[in-house]
C-alpha cells in the first residue's frame, strides 16, 4: 500500500458559509472520512483555517514573512487527509466521494507521498 495526500481546494475562500451550512458540511466530511477509516485506509488529516496564515518568500536572498492568505488568491487549501491505497486510481476514487466537491469549482488534488529513501 502507498500513501496519498488528498488536498481539498476551495475556489473562493472569501465566501463565508453560515454556521448551519458548516455543520452540515462537517458531518458529511466526517462521514466520508469514516467510510475510508472503515476500510482501514485512513492515515491522518487536518483542516487548515484561514486565520493565522503566513507566507514566507525570498527577496534579495533573504526570507520575507507576510500575512496571508491574500484576497487576490482565487482558491484556498481547506484541509487534507492522507489515505492508504493500493493504486493511484483507488486514491482518486476516495477523492471523488469528498463533500468539498459539492461546491462549484472546488477540487481535490491527489498526490502520492514520497517514501523515505534515506535522502535528507
Order of alpha helices (4+ residues) and beta strands (2+ residues): beta-alpha-beta-beta-beta-beta-alpha-beta
